[in-house]
Amino acid sequence: MAVNSVILTKDQKHMIYGGSDGIFKVYDIENKQEIFSSEKTHASSIVELALIEDEKKLVSVLNDGIINIYDFASKESLHSFGKIESNEENLMNLNF
């Protein structure tokens, strides 16, 4: 897997990363171990990750324009938005 996006929680205890396999993973930095791996739900690559709402939600953006929102604590999928049309070939940035 090529890693396309890496973010840290504010307390810097967890690193979240995602990439070409379309899966995001949560890594416990202090204990040096992966603590969660999402299911592969799309054939696309993750191009951007963001934590929002005081780190209560995790957003992933796929290169085909699909946006997914997860509850960060439970890692459950909350919403999935269909392809977002863009003038760019790929949607590459997410800002909140």
C-alpha positions as CSV (number, residue, x, y, z in Angstrom):
1,M,0.0,0.0,0.0
2,A,1.2,3.5,-0.9
3,V,0.3,5.9,2.0
4,N,-1.4,9.0,0.6
5,S,-2.5,10.8,3.9
6,V,-1.3,10.8,7.5
7,I,-2.8,12.7,10.4
8,L,-2.2,12.8,14.1
9,T,-4.7,13.2,16.9
10,K,-4.3,16.5,18.9
11,D,-2.8,14.5,21.9
12,Q,-0.4,12.8,19.4
13,K,-1.3,9.4,20.8
14,H,-2.7,8.1,17.5
15,M,-1.7,8.3,13.9
16,I,-4.4,7.7,11.2
17,Y,-3.2,6.9,7.7
18,G,-4.7,5.7,4.5
19,G,-3.7,5.1,0.9
20,S,-3.9,3.2,-2.3
21,D,-5.7,0.2,-0.9
22,G,-8.7,2.3,0.2
23,I,-8.3,1.3,3.8
24,F,-7.5,3.6,6.8
25,K,-5.7,2.4,9.8
26,V,-5.3,3.8,13.3
27,Y,-1.9,3.3,15.0
28,D,-1.2,3.7,18.7
29,I,2.1,5.6,18.8
30,E,2.9,4.9,22.4
31,N,2.4,1.2,22.2
32,K,3.7,0.9,18.7
33,Q,0.8,-1.1,17.4
34,E,-2.0,-0.9,14.9
35,I,-5.3,-0.8,16.8
36,F,-7.8,-0.6,13.9
37,S,-8.1,-1.3,10.2
38,S,-11.2,-0.3,8.3
39,E,-12.9,-2.6,5.9
40,K,-12.3,-2.1,2.2
41,T,-15.6,-0.8,0.9
42,H,-14.4,0.8,-2.4
43,A,-11.9,0.1,-5.1
44,S,-10.5,3.7,-4.9
45,S,-7.5,5.1,-3.0
46,I,-7.8,7.3,0.0
47,V,-6.3,10.7,-0.9
48,E,-7.2,12.7,2.2
49,L,-8.1,12.2,5.9
50,A,-9.4,14.7,8.4
51,L,-10.6,14.7,12.0
52,I,-13.5,17.1,12.6
53,E,-15.9,18.1,15.4
54,D,-13.2,18.0,18.2
55,E,-11.9,14.7,16.8
56,K,-15.3,13.0,17.1
57,K,-15.6,12.3,13.4
58,L,-13.1,11.0,10.8
59,V,-13.6,12.0,7.2
60,S,-12.0,10.1,4.3
61,V,-11.9,11.3,0.7
62,L,-11.4,8.8,-2.1
63,N,-9.8,9.6,-5.4
64,D,-13.1,8.8,-7.2
65,G,-14.8,11.7,-5.3
66,I,-16.6,9.6,-2.6
67,I,-16.5,11.1,0.9
68,N,-17.0,8.9,4.0
69,I,-17.6,10.0,7.5
70,Y,-17.0,7.8,10.5
71,D,-17.5,8.0,14.3
72,F,-13.9,8.1,15.4
73,A,-14.4,6.4,18.8
74,S,-16.4,3.4,17.4
75,K,-15.0,3.6,13.8
76,E,-18.6,3.0,12.6
77,S,-19.5,4.5,9.2
78,L,-22.0,7.3,9.7
79,H,-22.4,8.7,6.1
80,S,-21.1,8.1,2.6
81,F,-21.6,10.7,0.0
82,G,-21.6,9.8,-3.7
83,K,-19.1,11.1,-6.2
84,I,-18.4,14.8,-5.8
85,E,-18.0,16.4,-9.2
86,S,-14.9,18.5,-9.6
87,N,-13.1,20.4,-12.4
88,E,-10.0,18.6,-11.3
89,E,-9.2,15.1,-12.4
90,N,-8.9,13.9,-8.8
91,L,-10.1,15.5,-5.5
92,M,-6.9,15.9,-3.5
93,N,-7.6,18.3,-0.7
94,L,-10.0,18.5,2.2
95,N,-10.2,21.6,4.4
96,F,-12.4,22.3,7.5
